[in-house]
Amino acid sequence: MVEGFFSKMTRQMLRGIRVSSKGELADRIYKYFAEINEEPIVFHWKYNLSDIDVPGEIIVDTLASKKSS
């Protein structure tokens, strides 16, 4: 999703522009974020994790366990 967002931003706002400083580029990017966030679009996932058939040996606990001292 993130890569798709940055691809869209590049096509819509960054392609073909010239800026005189990093600050101006940052200002344009933040302005784009503000415009996009005026009318946010909620992404609805098509699948639930329970709908995906994954073999048990592939599933790995990625959360670090917190050890008390």
C-alpha beads as a LAMMPS data file, in Angstrom:
LAMMPS data file: protein, C-alpha beads

69 atoms
68 bonds

1 atom types
1 bond types

-500.0 500.0 xlo xhi
-500.0 500.0 ylo yhi
-500.0 500.0 zlo zhi

Masses

1 110.0

Atoms # bond

1 1 1 0.000 0.000 0.000
2 1 1 2.798 2.401 0.864
3 1 1 4.582 1.791 -2.425
4 1 1 1.307 2.375 -4.262
5 1 1 0.794 5.664 -2.412
6 1 1 4.268 6.953 -3.268
7 1 1 3.861 5.837 -6.879
8 1 1 0.599 7.786 -7.103
9 1 1 2.194 10.827 -5.460
10 1 1 5.058 10.697 -7.946
11 1 1 2.713 10.520 -10.928
12 1 1 0.349 13.230 -9.667
13 1 1 2.608 15.729 -7.982
14 1 1 6.346 15.154 -8.360
15 1 1 6.837 14.274 -12.023
16 1 1 8.243 17.163 -14.008
17 1 1 8.530 19.685 -11.170
18 1 1 11.583 21.744 -10.342
19 1 1 12.319 22.993 -6.866
20 1 1 15.007 25.360 -5.676
21 1 1 15.568 23.721 -2.265
22 1 1 14.838 20.707 -0.097
23 1 1 12.561 22.933 1.958
24 1 1 10.419 23.757 -1.071
25 1 1 10.176 20.057 -1.941
26 1 1 9.156 19.226 1.629
27 1 1 6.534 22.007 1.555
28 1 1 5.052 20.622 -1.670
29 1 1 4.942 17.088 -0.260
30 1 1 3.244 18.253 2.966
31 1 1 0.746 20.270 0.915
32 1 1 -0.025 17.106 -1.089
33 1 1 -0.548 15.157 2.167
34 1 1 -2.936 17.847 3.421
35 1 1 -4.922 17.764 0.167
36 1 1 -5.141 13.963 0.204
37 1 1 -6.220 13.927 3.867
38 1 1 -9.074 16.408 3.278
39 1 1 -11.170 13.510 1.953
40 1 1 -9.568 10.273 3.174
41 1 1 -10.456 6.990 1.514
42 1 1 -10.681 4.025 3.872
43 1 1 -9.068 0.855 2.559
44 1 1 -11.149 -2.272 3.186
45 1 1 -9.174 -5.516 3.251
46 1 1 -10.639 -8.216 1.019
47 1 1 -9.426 -11.154 3.100
48 1 1 -9.354 -12.183 6.726
49 1 1 -6.369 -14.071 8.085
50 1 1 -8.710 -16.971 8.860
51 1 1 -9.530 -17.214 5.114
52 1 1 -5.885 -17.846 4.175
53 1 1 -4.669 -21.434 4.272
54 1 1 -1.074 -21.356 5.527
55 1 1 0.842 -24.512 6.501
56 1 1 1.672 -24.590 10.218
57 1 1 5.442 -24.759 9.687
58 1 1 5.403 -21.347 7.958
59 1 1 3.670 -19.515 10.799
60 1 1 6.216 -17.734 12.997
61 1 1 5.547 -15.674 16.099
62 1 1 6.950 -12.259 15.150
63 1 1 6.144 -10.483 18.400
64 1 1 9.122 -10.220 20.698
65 1 1 8.327 -11.666 24.079
66 1 1 8.820 -9.276 26.945
67 1 1 10.993 -10.793 29.661
68 1 1 10.550 -9.528 33.173
69 1 1 13.670 -9.030 35.254

Bonds

1 1 1 2
2 1 2 3
3 1 3 4
4 1 4 5
5 1 5 6
6 1 6 7
7 1 7 8
8 1 8 9
9 1 9 10
10 1 10 11
11 1 11 12
12 1 12 13
13 1 13 14
14 1 14 15
15 1 15 16
16 1 16 17
17 1 17 18
18 1 18 19
19 1 19 20
20 1 20 21
21 1 21 22
22 1 22 23
23 1 23 24
24 1 24 25
25 1 25 26
26 1 26 27
27 1 27 28
28 1 28 29
29 1 29 30
30 1 30 31
31 1 31 32
32 1 32 33
33 1 33 34
34 1 34 35
35 1 35 36
36 1 36 37
37 1 37 38
38 1 38 39
39 1 39 40
40 1 40 41
41 1 41 42
42 1 42 43
43 1 43 44
44 1 44 45
45 1 45 46
46 1 46 47
47 1 47 48
48 1 48 49
49 1 49 50
50 1 50 51
51 1 51 52
52 1 52 53
53 1 53 54
54 1 54 55
55 1 55 56
56 1 56 57
57 1 57 58
58 1 58 59
59 1 59 60
60 1 60 61
61 1 61 62
62 1 62 63
63 1 63 64
64 1 64 65
65 1 65 66
66 1 66 67
67 1 67 68
68 1 68 69
